[in-house]
Each structure stands twice: as structure tokens, then as C-alpha cells.
């Protein structure tokens, strides 16, 4: 069994990149194919051995709590109509993990949101998963990160190799050494200017495994980029104590908080869906031909 049982999911952000959809609906509840984005993240955590999850929310995020709670009225209705497949699905959501919710109060930054979990976490290592980042790797990356944390005692972050113009939208990692897809981190800087980026290694997807000492580092962190308490600054402060390791991700990753990448997630996940995949592939082939995309066909609009 994994030595990391608990995970924290910070979901108190405003989701301004996805307006107007997110005016009244939390971005974590926007569906990707047949389930809300956050359900993918919970399923990933559970696949990596997580049993107990705290979601950091905001006043507008009540649907998140409802989604992971029982809905007796719906269950009774599905049962009375003999819709057993639907009934099993809605019941399963409520029993995936032990779920807890707390509110951040004010969106003072990701570091501040994670800091809210101190009492919940207690004195054990824990995982943090940002619900914008959708992975479809059945917990493979998070499992490697948990193993790395167990063997090193370090702060463990996830990293990818990105073009220079993209990497500066993340924390940028300067490596001491790289072995077996694990970077020993020399320094880390949140969203540097292009000329200050020291490598192509960026702090994304948003997955972390922390020792409990991260909470003291968060408490000591003053507002940084954007006037927010940045988790990257607290992580950078841990380099001198526990050390920081970055585990490289090679799998697909979607930023579901961003419109275009949400569309990519929807299309690719639909193509791989057991039930919908074959029908969707046919539909997409027709659409591609109709709109003359790539070499597949001529746009029907050009005929006139
Ligand atoms: P983002 O930078 O994506 O911010 O936060 P956001 O507000 O959610 O979205 P945009 O940029 O306005 O579209 C990264 C993660 O940190 C959480 C967010 O919910 C998201 O999961 N977060 C951020 C908090 O929980 N609290 C904060 O104060 C800030």
C-alpha cells in the first residue's frame, strides 16, 4: 500500500480564462465527454493509492460537494426505473474516496490554498493535484512521484520539457542532475522573463508530493508574483532543507482550465472512450471531410 494516503485538491480559483462558462458553474464541473473534469483527477489520485481527499473550495463551488455526495432521490428514481448501469455509476462516485471540503475564504494564491490543509494533513506526506490538469495515465506519474518522495524525503514536483516560449508560463527548473527521469533541482523560479529562463524544464502538470514540513515554508512565504502566496516560492525555500526532486511526465496532459486545450481533451478522450469512441471516430471523420481539414477532404463551403 502507498505510504501517501491523503491528497489536497485546491479548487478555489476563479476560472477567469473560461468565462463566460464559469460565471455560475465551477470550471472543475465542466464536463469532458461524460464526467466533470474533477472526476478524472479524483480517479487518478485513487489509482495512485490515495484514500482520503480534501478539496479547497470557494462559495461558488457547491456543485463540487454535491457531485461527490450521495443523491438518494436520484438513486431511488434510477432504481425504480430499473436503470441499474446509471445507478451503479452515481453510487460509485460517492464511494471512490473519503471526501472533505473546506473553503479558502479569499483567493490569496495557490500556496495559501494548500496552507489551508495543515490540520487535515497532520504529520504525514501528502499529494496535491491541481484540477485544471487532466492526465489519463491511471496514476502512473503520481505513483512514481510517491515512490520518489518515499526514497528521498524530498519535496517532489512534476515537470515537463517545454518550448522556451511556453516554459516561462510555469515555474522554471534549473537541474543539478537528471537520472531515471528524476531531476535533482538546483533552483526554481515562478514565471521568469524569457531571458531569465535557465532551462526548458517547467513545473507542470500540477502534481506535488510534499513532506509535512512544507507548511512551515508556506507560513514563511510572503506574497510573490501577482501579489499571491506562491507555492513555487515555498518549494524553492525547501531546496536547502529536504531538497526538491522533479519527476518527468511523458504522458498526455490537458489544461482543462483553458478553452482550446479543453477542446483537445474532449476530442482525444472521446476517441479513446470504450462506448462512444467508435461512433465519435466516424462523426469526426465526417466533420474533418466536411470542413476540408488536413488532406482528408474538400470543404463543402468551397463548392459554391
Ligand atoms: P489558476 O492559476 O489556474 O487560477 O490556479 P484560476 O483562478 O483557477 O483560473 P484562471 O487563471 O482565473 O482561469 C491554479 C490552481 O490553484 C487553485 C485553482 O483553483 C487552480 O486549481 N487556486 C488558485 C486556489 O485554490 N486558490 C487560489 O487562491 C489560487
py3Dmol code that shows the C-alpha trace and the ligand (Angstrom):
import py3Dmol

protein = """\
ATOM      1  CA  UNK A   1       0.000   0.000   0.000  1.00  0.00           C
ATOM      2  CA  UNK A   2       1.138   3.547  -0.784  1.00  0.00           C
ATOM      3  CA  UNK A   3       2.638   5.476   2.145  1.00  0.00           C
ATOM      4  CA  UNK A   4       0.753   8.573   0.904  1.00  0.00           C
ATOM      5  CA  UNK A   5      -2.919   8.271   1.835  1.00  0.00           C
ATOM      6  CA  UNK A   6      -4.065  11.874   1.679  1.00  0.00           C
ATOM      7  CA  UNK A   7      -4.415  14.347  -1.181  1.00  0.00           C
ATOM      8  CA  UNK A   8      -5.350  18.011  -1.352  1.00  0.00           C
ATOM      9  CA  UNK A   9      -7.109  19.473  -4.395  1.00  0.00           C
ATOM     10  CA  UNK A  10      -7.032  23.292  -4.497  1.00  0.00           C
ATOM     11  CA  UNK A  11     -10.150  24.366  -6.415  1.00  0.00           C
ATOM     12  CA  UNK A  12     -10.850  27.847  -5.066  1.00  0.00           C
ATOM     13  CA  UNK A  13      -9.628  29.768  -8.132  1.00  0.00           C
ATOM     14  CA  UNK A  14     -11.988  31.967 -10.137  1.00  0.00           C
ATOM     15  CA  UNK A  15     -11.554  30.288 -13.548  1.00  0.00           C
ATOM     16  CA  UNK A  16     -11.422  33.598 -15.435  1.00  0.00           C
ATOM     17  CA  UNK A  17      -9.810  32.008 -18.515  1.00  0.00           C
ATOM     18  CA  UNK A  18     -13.015  30.068 -19.149  1.00  0.00           C
ATOM     19  CA  UNK A  19     -15.581  32.873 -18.843  1.00  0.00           C
ATOM     20  CA  UNK A  20     -18.481  33.104 -19.507  1.00  0.00           C
ATOM     21  CA  UNK A  21     -18.948  29.328 -18.915  1.00  0.00           C
ATOM     22  CA  UNK A  22     -17.522  29.666 -15.415  1.00  0.00           C
ATOM     23  CA  UNK A  23     -19.679  32.597 -14.303  1.00  0.00           C
ATOM     24  CA  UNK A  24     -22.078  30.297 -12.402  1.00  0.00           C
ATOM     25  CA  UNK A  25     -20.508  26.850 -12.877  1.00  0.00           C
ATOM     26  CA  UNK A  26     -17.151  25.908 -11.327  1.00  0.00           C
ATOM     27  CA  UNK A  27     -14.615  25.142 -14.060  1.00  0.00           C
ATOM     28  CA  UNK A  28     -13.910  21.822 -12.315  1.00  0.00           C
ATOM     29  CA  UNK A  29     -17.516  20.809 -13.111  1.00  0.00           C
ATOM     30  CA  UNK A  30     -17.268  21.446 -16.865  1.00  0.00           C
ATOM     31  CA  UNK A  31     -17.769  18.031 -18.482  1.00  0.00           C
ATOM     32  CA  UNK A  32     -15.101  16.309 -20.516  1.00  0.00           C
ATOM     33  CA  UNK A  33     -17.057  13.727 -22.548  1.00  0.00           C
ATOM     34  CA  UNK A  34     -19.236  12.154 -19.827  1.00  0.00           C
ATOM     35  CA  UNK A  35     -17.918  13.307 -16.460  1.00  0.00           C
ATOM     36  CA  UNK A  36     -16.834  16.563 -14.839  1.00  0.00           C
ATOM     37  CA  UNK A  37     -13.155  17.459 -15.111  1.00  0.00           C
ATOM     38  CA  UNK A  38     -12.532  16.990 -11.387  1.00  0.00           C
ATOM     39  CA  UNK A  39     -13.701  13.365 -11.504  1.00  0.00           C
ATOM     40  CA  UNK A  40     -10.734  12.476 -13.745  1.00  0.00           C
ATOM     41  CA  UNK A  41      -8.411  13.955 -11.130  1.00  0.00           C
ATOM     42  CA  UNK A  42     -10.024  12.050  -8.253  1.00  0.00           C
ATOM     43  CA  UNK A  43      -9.879   8.809 -10.281  1.00  0.00           C
ATOM     44  CA  UNK A  44      -6.173   9.416 -10.962  1.00  0.00           C
ATOM     45  CA  UNK A  45      -5.478  10.005  -7.245  1.00  0.00           C
ATOM     46  CA  UNK A  46      -7.349   6.839  -6.261  1.00  0.00           C
ATOM     47  CA  UNK A  47      -5.402   4.839  -8.888  1.00  0.00           C
ATOM     48  CA  UNK A  48      -2.176   6.021  -7.201  1.00  0.00           C
ATOM     49  CA  UNK A  49      -3.361   4.733  -3.807  1.00  0.00           C
ATOM     50  CA  UNK A  50      -4.962   7.889  -2.332  1.00  0.00           C
ATOM     51  CA  UNK A  51      -7.856   7.136   0.033  1.00  0.00           C
ATOM     52  CA  UNK A  52      -8.695  10.461   1.642  1.00  0.00           C
ATOM     53  CA  UNK A  53      -9.113  13.810  -0.185  1.00  0.00           C
ATOM     54  CA  UNK A  54      -9.573  17.424   0.910  1.00  0.00           C
ATOM     55  CA  UNK A  55     -10.897  19.831  -1.725  1.00  0.00           C
ATOM     56  CA  UNK A  56     -10.223  23.538  -1.104  1.00  0.00           C
ATOM     57  CA  UNK A  57     -13.260  25.386  -2.447  1.00  0.00           C
ATOM     58  CA  UNK A  58     -14.925  28.792  -2.624  1.00  0.00           C
ATOM     59  CA  UNK A  59     -18.559  29.895  -2.069  1.00  0.00           C
ATOM     60  CA  UNK A  60     -19.478  29.369  -5.737  1.00  0.00           C
ATOM     61  CA  UNK A  61     -18.237  25.766  -5.768  1.00  0.00           C
ATOM     62  CA  UNK A  62     -21.096  23.905  -4.058  1.00  0.00           C
ATOM     63  CA  UNK A  63     -21.757  21.627  -7.085  1.00  0.00           C
ATOM     64  CA  UNK A  64     -18.365  20.001  -6.363  1.00  0.00           C
ATOM     65  CA  UNK A  65     -19.647  18.816  -2.973  1.00  0.00           C
ATOM     66  CA  UNK A  66     -22.934  17.637  -4.447  1.00  0.00           C
ATOM     67  CA  UNK A  67     -21.172  15.635  -7.145  1.00  0.00           C
ATOM     68  CA  UNK A  68     -19.216  13.525  -4.641  1.00  0.00           C
ATOM     69  CA  UNK A  69     -22.102  13.131  -2.182  1.00  0.00           C
ATOM     70  CA  UNK A  70     -24.930  10.558  -2.297  1.00  0.00           C
ATOM     71  CA  UNK A  71     -28.127  11.681  -4.088  1.00  0.00           C
ATOM     72  CA  UNK A  72     -30.834   9.459  -2.590  1.00  0.00           C
ATOM     73  CA  UNK A  73     -33.654  10.932  -4.664  1.00  0.00           C
ATOM     74  CA  UNK A  74     -31.832  10.235  -7.941  1.00  0.00           C
ATOM     75  CA  UNK A  75     -30.751   6.782  -6.756  1.00  0.00           C
ATOM     76  CA  UNK A  76     -34.351   5.846  -5.791  1.00  0.00           C
ATOM     77  CA  UNK A  77     -35.622   7.063  -9.165  1.00  0.00           C
ATOM     78  CA  UNK A  78     -32.997   5.107 -11.131  1.00  0.00           C
ATOM     79  CA  UNK A  79     -33.719   2.009  -9.041  1.00  0.00           C
ATOM     80  CA  UNK A  80     -37.493   2.244  -9.554  1.00  0.00           C
ATOM     81  CA  UNK A  81     -36.963   2.554 -13.314  1.00  0.00           C
ATOM     82  CA  UNK A  82     -34.522  -0.361 -13.452  1.00  0.00           C
ATOM     83  CA  UNK A  83     -31.682   1.824 -14.740  1.00  0.00           C
ATOM     84  CA  UNK A  84     -29.002  -0.209 -12.975  1.00  0.00           C
ATOM     85  CA  UNK A  85     -25.992   0.988 -15.022  1.00  0.00           C
ATOM     86  CA  UNK A  86     -26.724   4.643 -14.178  1.00  0.00           C
ATOM     87  CA  UNK A  87     -27.435   3.710 -10.561  1.00  0.00           C
ATOM     88  CA  UNK A  88     -24.081   1.948 -10.208  1.00  0.00           C
ATOM     89  CA  UNK A  89     -22.291   4.944 -11.737  1.00  0.00           C
ATOM     90  CA  UNK A  90     -23.802   7.545  -9.395  1.00  0.00           C
ATOM     91  CA  UNK A  91     -23.247   5.356  -6.324  1.00  0.00           C
ATOM     92  CA  UNK A  92     -19.618   4.660  -7.303  1.00  0.00           C
ATOM     93  CA  UNK A  93     -18.790   8.390  -7.452  1.00  0.00           C
ATOM     94  CA  UNK A  94     -19.699   8.799  -3.784  1.00  0.00           C
ATOM     95  CA  UNK A  95     -17.546   5.884  -2.652  1.00  0.00           C
ATOM     96  CA  UNK A  96     -14.319   6.467  -4.632  1.00  0.00           C
ATOM     97  CA  UNK A  97     -12.530   8.096  -1.698  1.00  0.00           C
ATOM     98  CA  UNK A  98     -13.308   9.729   1.634  1.00  0.00           C
ATOM     99  CA  UNK A  99     -14.053  13.324   0.584  1.00  0.00           C
ATOM    100  CA  UNK A 100     -13.756  16.507   2.676  1.00  0.00           C
ATOM    101  CA  UNK A 101     -14.312  20.137   1.687  1.00  0.00           C
ATOM    102  CA  UNK A 102     -13.146  23.411   3.173  1.00  0.00           C
ATOM    103  CA  UNK A 103     -13.329  26.990   1.902  1.00  0.00           C
ATOM    104  CA  UNK A 104     -10.358  29.227   1.259  1.00  0.00           C
ATOM    105  CA  UNK A 105     -12.265  32.447   2.057  1.00  0.00           C
ATOM    106  CA  UNK A 106     -10.174  34.678  -0.196  1.00  0.00           C
ATOM    107  CA  UNK A 107      -8.208  33.553  -3.275  1.00  0.00           C
ATOM    108  CA  UNK A 108      -4.816  34.614  -1.885  1.00  0.00           C
ATOM    109  CA  UNK A 109      -2.846  32.192  -4.053  1.00  0.00           C
ATOM    110  CA  UNK A 110      -2.118  28.506  -4.532  1.00  0.00           C
ATOM    111  CA  UNK A 111       0.388  28.447  -1.642  1.00  0.00           C
ATOM    112  CA  UNK A 112      -2.242  29.929   0.653  1.00  0.00           C
ATOM    113  CA  UNK A 113      -4.851  27.383  -0.549  1.00  0.00           C
ATOM    114  CA  UNK A 114      -2.505  24.460   0.192  1.00  0.00           C
ATOM    115  CA  UNK A 115      -1.663  26.026   3.571  1.00  0.00           C
ATOM    116  CA  UNK A 116      -5.353  25.637   4.499  1.00  0.00           C
ATOM    117  CA  UNK A 117      -4.794  21.853   4.635  1.00  0.00           C
ATOM    118  CA  UNK A 118      -2.348  21.860   7.572  1.00  0.00           C
ATOM    119  CA  UNK A 119      -4.715  20.462  10.250  1.00  0.00           C
ATOM    120  CA  UNK A 120      -6.206  17.955   7.816  1.00  0.00           C
ATOM    121  CA  UNK A 121      -2.813  16.584   6.740  1.00  0.00           C
ATOM    122  CA  UNK A 122      -1.189  16.346  10.176  1.00  0.00           C
ATOM    123  CA  UNK A 123       2.294  14.851  10.239  1.00  0.00           C
ATOM    124  CA  UNK A 124       2.455  12.719   7.093  1.00  0.00           C
ATOM    125  CA  UNK A 125       3.487  13.216   3.454  1.00  0.00           C
ATOM    126  CA  UNK A 126       0.609  14.148   1.147  1.00  0.00           C
ATOM    127  CA  UNK A 127      -0.151  14.733  -2.530  1.00  0.00           C
ATOM    128  CA  UNK A 128      -1.524  17.876  -4.201  1.00  0.00           C
ATOM    129  CA  UNK A 129      -3.320  17.667  -7.552  1.00  0.00           C
ATOM    130  CA  UNK A 130      -4.401  20.775  -9.465  1.00  0.00           C
ATOM    131  CA  UNK A 131      -7.782  20.002 -11.020  1.00  0.00           C
ATOM    132  CA  UNK A 132      -7.048  22.033 -14.190  1.00  0.00           C
ATOM    133  CA  UNK A 133      -4.513  19.436 -15.246  1.00  0.00           C
ATOM    134  CA  UNK A 134      -6.129  16.320 -16.660  1.00  0.00           C
ATOM    135  CA  UNK A 135      -3.935  13.245 -17.062  1.00  0.00           C
ATOM    136  CA  UNK A 136      -5.142   9.933 -18.463  1.00  0.00           C
ATOM    137  CA  UNK A 137      -2.281   7.803 -17.154  1.00  0.00           C
ATOM    138  CA  UNK A 138      -4.133   5.829 -14.446  1.00  0.00           C
ATOM    139  CA  UNK A 139      -1.997   7.425 -11.750  1.00  0.00           C
ATOM    140  CA  UNK A 140       1.347   6.398 -13.309  1.00  0.00           C
ATOM    141  CA  UNK A 141       3.047   9.801 -12.794  1.00  0.00           C
ATOM    142  CA  UNK A 142       1.682  10.295  -9.277  1.00  0.00           C
ATOM    143  CA  UNK A 143       2.752   6.761  -8.287  1.00  0.00           C
ATOM    144  CA  UNK A 144       6.336   7.486  -9.445  1.00  0.00           C
ATOM    145  CA  UNK A 145       6.273  10.756  -7.504  1.00  0.00           C
ATOM    146  CA  UNK A 146       5.090   8.995  -4.338  1.00  0.00           C
ATOM    147  CA  UNK A 147       7.917   6.432  -4.676  1.00  0.00           C
ATOM    148  CA  UNK A 148      10.464   9.226  -5.177  1.00  0.00           C
ATOM    149  CA  UNK A 149       9.186  11.027  -2.074  1.00  0.00           C
ATOM    150  CA  UNK A 150       9.436   7.807  -0.037  1.00  0.00           C
ATOM    151  CA  UNK A 151      13.013   7.122  -1.125  1.00  0.00           C
ATOM    152  CA  UNK A 152      14.354  10.696  -0.802  1.00  0.00           C
ATOM    153  CA  UNK A 153      12.198  12.501   1.780  1.00  0.00           C
ATOM    154  CA  UNK A 154      12.293  15.490  -0.609  1.00  0.00           C
ATOM    155  CA  UNK A 155       9.584  17.759  -1.925  1.00  0.00           C
ATOM    156  CA  UNK A 156       8.589  16.114  -5.208  1.00  0.00           C
ATOM    157  CA  UNK A 157       7.112  18.071  -8.109  1.00  0.00           C
ATOM    158  CA  UNK A 158       6.082  17.043 -11.619  1.00  0.00           C
ATOM    159  CA  UNK A 159       7.901  18.545 -14.588  1.00  0.00           C
ATOM    160  CA  UNK A 160       7.849  18.522 -18.368  1.00  0.00           C
ATOM    161  CA  UNK A 161      10.182  19.623 -21.159  1.00  0.00           C
ATOM    162  CA  UNK A 162       8.552  22.601 -22.925  1.00  0.00           C
ATOM    163  CA  UNK A 163       9.483  25.115 -25.665  1.00  0.00           C
ATOM    164  CA  UNK A 164      11.132  28.191 -24.118  1.00  0.00           C
ATOM    165  CA  UNK A 165       8.187  30.455 -25.040  1.00  0.00           C
ATOM    166  CA  UNK A 166       5.843  28.128 -23.095  1.00  0.00           C
ATOM    167  CA  UNK A 167       8.027  27.188 -20.136  1.00  0.00           C
ATOM    168  CA  UNK A 168       8.012  30.772 -18.820  1.00  0.00           C
ATOM    169  CA  UNK A 169       4.298  30.464 -18.026  1.00  0.00           C
ATOM    170  CA  UNK A 170       5.282  27.930 -15.351  1.00  0.00           C
ATOM    171  CA  UNK A 171       7.884  27.690 -12.628  1.00  0.00           C
ATOM    172  CA  UNK A 172      11.200  27.084 -14.414  1.00  0.00           C
ATOM    173  CA  UNK A 173      13.545  24.421 -13.001  1.00  0.00           C
ATOM    174  CA  UNK A 174      17.334  24.589 -13.084  1.00  0.00           C
ATOM    175  CA  UNK A 175      18.672  20.996 -12.760  1.00  0.00           C
ATOM    176  CA  UNK A 176      21.732  19.845 -10.795  1.00  0.00           C
ATOM    177  CA  UNK A 177      21.491  16.392 -12.419  1.00  0.00           C
ATOM    178  CA  UNK A 178      18.959  14.150 -14.150  1.00  0.00           C
ATOM    179  CA  UNK A 179      18.801  10.366 -13.699  1.00  0.00           C
ATOM    180  CA  UNK A 180      15.979   7.915 -14.457  1.00  0.00           C
ATOM    181  CA  UNK A 181      13.582  10.756 -15.311  1.00  0.00           C
ATOM    182  CA  UNK A 182      14.132  12.425 -11.926  1.00  0.00           C
ATOM    183  CA  UNK A 183      15.721  15.889 -11.754  1.00  0.00           C
ATOM    184  CA  UNK A 184      17.645  16.950  -8.666  1.00  0.00           C
ATOM    185  CA  UNK A 185      16.574  20.620  -8.549  1.00  0.00           C
ATOM    186  CA  UNK A 186      19.131  23.421  -8.073  1.00  0.00           C
ATOM    187  CA  UNK A 187      16.658  26.306  -8.273  1.00  0.00           C
ATOM    188  CA  UNK A 188      13.136  27.087  -9.295  1.00  0.00           C
ATOM    189  CA  UNK A 189      11.698  30.443 -10.369  1.00  0.00           C
ATOM    190  CA  UNK A 190       7.995  31.247 -10.881  1.00  0.00           C
ATOM    191  CA  UNK A 191       7.164  32.643 -14.359  1.00  0.00           C
ATOM    192  CA  UNK A 192      10.560  34.264 -15.149  1.00  0.00           C
ATOM    193  CA  UNK A 193      11.164  36.684 -18.038  1.00  0.00           C
ATOM    194  CA  UNK A 194      12.248  34.863 -21.238  1.00  0.00           C
ATOM    195  CA  UNK A 195      15.879  35.996 -20.868  1.00  0.00           C
ATOM    196  CA  UNK A 196      15.975  34.659 -17.282  1.00  0.00           C
ATOM    197  CA  UNK A 197      14.720  31.127 -18.101  1.00  0.00           C
ATOM    198  CA  UNK A 198      17.608  28.777 -17.288  1.00  0.00           C
ATOM    199  CA  UNK A 199      16.171  25.604 -18.859  1.00  0.00           C
ATOM    200  CA  UNK A 200      13.220  24.104 -20.739  1.00  0.00           C
ATOM    201  CA  UNK A 201      12.032  22.207 -17.675  1.00  0.00           C
ATOM    202  CA  UNK A 202       8.744  23.608 -16.402  1.00  0.00           C
ATOM    203  CA  UNK A 203       6.715  22.890 -13.284  1.00  0.00           C
ATOM    204  CA  UNK A 204       3.723  21.223 -14.938  1.00  0.00           C
ATOM    205  CA  UNK A 205       1.486  19.252 -14.759  1.00  0.00           C
ATOM    206  CA  UNK A 206       0.302  20.449 -11.355  1.00  0.00           C
ATOM    207  CA  UNK A 207       1.166  17.427  -9.234  1.00  0.00           C
ATOM    208  CA  UNK A 208       3.164  17.567  -5.997  1.00  0.00           C
ATOM    209  CA  UNK A 209       4.070  15.239  -3.135  1.00  0.00           C
ATOM    210  CA  UNK A 210       5.074  17.142  -0.012  1.00  0.00           C
ATOM    211  CA  UNK A 211       6.539  16.255   3.364  1.00  0.00           C
ATOM    212  CA  UNK A 212       4.533  17.991   6.133  1.00  0.00           C
ATOM    213  CA  UNK A 213       7.397  20.489   6.665  1.00  0.00           C
ATOM    214  CA  UNK A 214       6.097  22.343   3.558  1.00  0.00           C
ATOM    215  CA  UNK A 215       3.546  24.058   5.841  1.00  0.00           C
ATOM    216  CA  UNK A 216       6.288  25.928   7.745  1.00  0.00           C
ATOM    217  CA  UNK A 217       7.741  27.032   4.390  1.00  0.00           C
ATOM    218  CA  UNK A 218       4.293  28.270   3.260  1.00  0.00           C
ATOM    219  CA  UNK A 219       3.832  30.193   6.530  1.00  0.00           C
ATOM    220  CA  UNK A 220       7.182  31.895   5.931  1.00  0.00           C
ATOM    221  CA  UNK A 221       6.347  32.820   2.313  1.00  0.00           C
ATOM    222  CA  UNK A 222       5.445  36.415   1.518  1.00  0.00           C
ATOM    223  CA  UNK A 223       3.273  37.402  -1.477  1.00  0.00           C
ATOM    224  CA  UNK A 224       5.156  36.966  -4.771  1.00  0.00           C
ATOM    225  CA  UNK A 225       4.172  37.131  -8.470  1.00  0.00           C
ATOM    226  CA  UNK A 226       0.650  38.641  -8.798  1.00  0.00           C
ATOM    227  CA  UNK A 227       0.593  39.547  -5.080  1.00  0.00           C
ATOM    228  CA  UNK A 228      -0.295  35.895  -4.275  1.00  0.00           C
ATOM    229  CA  UNK A 229       1.313  33.401  -1.880  1.00  0.00           C
ATOM    230  CA  UNK A 230       3.053  31.258  -4.492  1.00  0.00           C
ATOM    231  CA  UNK A 231       3.635  27.559  -3.764  1.00  0.00           C
ATOM    232  CA  UNK A 232       6.704  27.792  -6.050  1.00  0.00           C
ATOM    233  CA  UNK A 233       8.356  30.198  -3.587  1.00  0.00           C
ATOM    234  CA  UNK A 234       7.694  27.809  -0.671  1.00  0.00           C
ATOM    235  CA  UNK A 235       9.101  24.903  -2.737  1.00  0.00           C
ATOM    236  CA  UNK A 236      12.208  26.936  -3.615  1.00  0.00           C
ATOM    237  CA  UNK A 237      12.765  27.541   0.097  1.00  0.00           C
ATOM    238  CA  UNK A 238      12.765  23.751   0.679  1.00  0.00           C
ATOM    239  CA  UNK A 239      15.765  23.166  -1.650  1.00  0.00           C
ATOM    240  CA  UNK A 240      18.154  23.924   1.229  1.00  0.00           C
ATOM    241  CA  UNK A 241      16.414  21.580   3.701  1.00  0.00           C
ATOM    242  CA  UNK A 242      14.692  18.469   2.294  1.00  0.00           C
ATOM    243  CA  UNK A 243      15.844  19.046  -1.293  1.00  0.00           C
ATOM    244  CA  UNK A 244      13.469  19.120  -4.273  1.00  0.00           C
ATOM    245  CA  UNK A 245      13.113  16.412  -6.948  1.00  0.00           C
ATOM    246  CA  UNK A 246      11.177  16.824 -10.199  1.00  0.00           C
ATOM    247  CA  UNK A 247       9.712  13.700 -11.796  1.00  0.00           C
ATOM    248  CA  UNK A 248       9.376  13.998 -15.576  1.00  0.00           C
ATOM    249  CA  UNK A 249       5.981  13.410 -17.152  1.00  0.00           C
ATOM    250  CA  UNK A 250       5.912  11.857 -20.636  1.00  0.00           C
ATOM    251  CA  UNK A 251       2.181  11.195 -20.860  1.00  0.00           C
ATOM    252  CA  UNK A 252      -0.639  13.316 -22.276  1.00  0.00           C
ATOM    253  CA  UNK A 253      -1.649  16.292 -20.219  1.00  0.00           C
ATOM    254  CA  UNK A 254      -4.534  18.688 -20.843  1.00  0.00           C
ATOM    255  CA  UNK A 255      -5.041  22.131 -19.297  1.00  0.00           C
ATOM    256  CA  UNK A 256      -8.815  21.938 -18.891  1.00  0.00           C
ATOM    257  CA  UNK A 257      -8.897  25.487 -17.497  1.00  0.00           C
ATOM    258  CA  UNK A 258      -8.065  26.816 -20.961  1.00  0.00           C
ATOM    259  CA  UNK A 259     -10.660  26.711 -23.773  1.00  0.00           C
ATOM    260  CA  UNK A 260      -8.559  25.294 -26.616  1.00  0.00           C
ATOM    261  CA  UNK A 261      -6.921  22.605 -24.504  1.00  0.00           C
ATOM    262  CA  UNK A 262     -10.316  21.661 -23.042  1.00  0.00           C
ATOM    263  CA  UNK A 263     -11.471  21.040 -26.635  1.00  0.00           C
ATOM    264  CA  UNK A 264      -8.380  18.878 -27.298  1.00  0.00           C
ATOM    265  CA  UNK A 265      -9.087  16.887 -24.117  1.00  0.00           C
ATOM    266  CA  UNK A 266     -12.708  16.386 -25.156  1.00  0.00           C
ATOM    267  CA  UNK A 267     -11.814  15.131 -28.638  1.00  0.00           C
ATOM    268  CA  UNK A 268      -8.919  12.852 -27.611  1.00  0.00           C
ATOM    269  CA  UNK A 269     -10.671  11.381 -24.578  1.00  0.00           C
ATOM    270  CA  UNK A 270     -13.841  10.793 -26.637  1.00  0.00           C
ATOM    271  CA  UNK A 271     -11.782   8.932 -29.274  1.00  0.00           C
ATOM    272  CA  UNK A 272     -10.457   6.558 -26.592  1.00  0.00           C
ATOM    273  CA  UNK A 273     -13.837   6.080 -24.863  1.00  0.00           C
ATOM    274  CA  UNK A 274     -14.960   2.407 -24.783  1.00  0.00           C
ATOM    275  CA  UNK A 275     -18.599   3.079 -25.568  1.00  0.00           C
ATOM    276  CA  UNK A 276     -18.504   6.372 -27.510  1.00  0.00           C
ATOM    277  CA  UNK A 277     -15.116   6.062 -29.231  1.00  0.00           C
ATOM    278  CA  UNK A 278     -16.086   4.147 -32.416  1.00  0.00           C
ATOM    279  CA  UNK A 279     -19.162   6.321 -33.125  1.00  0.00           C
ATOM    280  CA  UNK A 280     -17.252   9.500 -32.362  1.00  0.00           C
ATOM    281  CA  UNK A 281     -14.412   8.491 -34.715  1.00  0.00           C
ATOM    282  CA  UNK A 282     -16.930   8.191 -37.588  1.00  0.00           C
ATOM    283  CA  UNK A 283     -18.505  11.519 -36.656  1.00  0.00           C
ATOM    284  CA  UNK A 284     -15.123  13.232 -36.509  1.00  0.00           C
ATOM    285  CA  UNK A 285     -14.092  11.757 -39.871  1.00  0.00           C
ATOM    286  CA  UNK A 286     -17.259  13.250 -41.403  1.00  0.00           C
ATOM    287  CA  UNK A 287     -16.613  16.629 -39.781  1.00  0.00           C
ATOM    288  CA  UNK A 288     -12.981  16.673 -40.961  1.00  0.00           C
ATOM    289  CA  UNK A 289     -14.053  15.863 -44.531  1.00  0.00           C
ATOM    290  CA  UNK A 290     -16.893  18.395 -44.500  1.00  0.00           C
ATOM    291  CA  UNK A 291     -14.638  21.206 -43.325  1.00  0.00           C
ATOM    292  CA  UNK A 292     -11.698  20.222 -45.527  1.00  0.00           C
ATOM    293  CA  UNK A 293      -9.297  19.834 -42.620  1.00  0.00           C
ATOM    294  CA  UNK A 294      -5.875  18.392 -43.488  1.00  0.00           C
ATOM    295  CA  UNK A 295      -5.714  16.073 -46.517  1.00  0.00           C
ATOM    296  CA  UNK A 296      -8.981  14.356 -45.651  1.00  0.00           C
ATOM    297  CA  UNK A 297     -11.317  16.271 -47.944  1.00  0.00           C
ATOM    298  CA  UNK A 298     -12.524  19.448 -49.586  1.00  0.00           C
ATOM    299  CA  UNK A 299     -14.593  21.929 -47.610  1.00  0.00           C
ATOM    300  CA  UNK A 300     -18.226  21.776 -48.710  1.00  0.00           C
ATOM    301  CA  UNK A 301     -18.396  25.567 -48.325  1.00  0.00           C
ATOM    302  CA  UNK A 302     -15.901  25.982 -51.218  1.00  0.00           C
ATOM    303  CA  UNK A 303     -18.134  24.219 -53.761  1.00  0.00           C
ATOM    304  CA  UNK A 304     -20.391  27.200 -54.361  1.00  0.00           C
TER     305      UNK A 304
END
"""
ligand_1 = """\
29
LIG
P -5.058 29.175 -11.698
O -3.830 29.957 -11.839
O -5.457 28.288 -12.815
O -6.225 30.196 -11.361
O -4.904 28.341 -10.355
P -7.780 30.082 -11.527
O -8.363 31.243 -10.851
O -8.290 28.748 -11.065
O -8.068 30.160 -13.095
P -7.911 31.410 -14.108
O -6.439 31.569 -14.335
O -8.564 32.613 -13.493
O -8.648 30.948 -15.333
C -4.250 27.085 -10.306
C -4.962 26.204 -9.296
O -4.877 26.765 -7.986
C -6.165 26.937 -7.422
C -7.116 27.000 -8.607
O -8.420 26.590 -8.242
C -6.450 26.040 -9.602
O -6.793 24.701 -9.307
N -6.145 28.169 -6.610
C -5.535 29.287 -7.084
C -6.752 28.173 -5.377
O -7.341 27.148 -4.915
N -6.718 29.329 -4.637
C -6.107 30.457 -5.083
O -6.096 31.466 -4.349
C -5.499 30.427 -6.343
"""
view = py3Dmol.view(width=600, height=400)
view.addModel(protein, "pdb")
view.setStyle({"model": 0}, {"cartoon": {"style": "trace"}})
view.addModel(ligand_1, "xyz")
view.setStyle({"model": 1}, {"stick": {}})
view.zoomTo()
view.show()
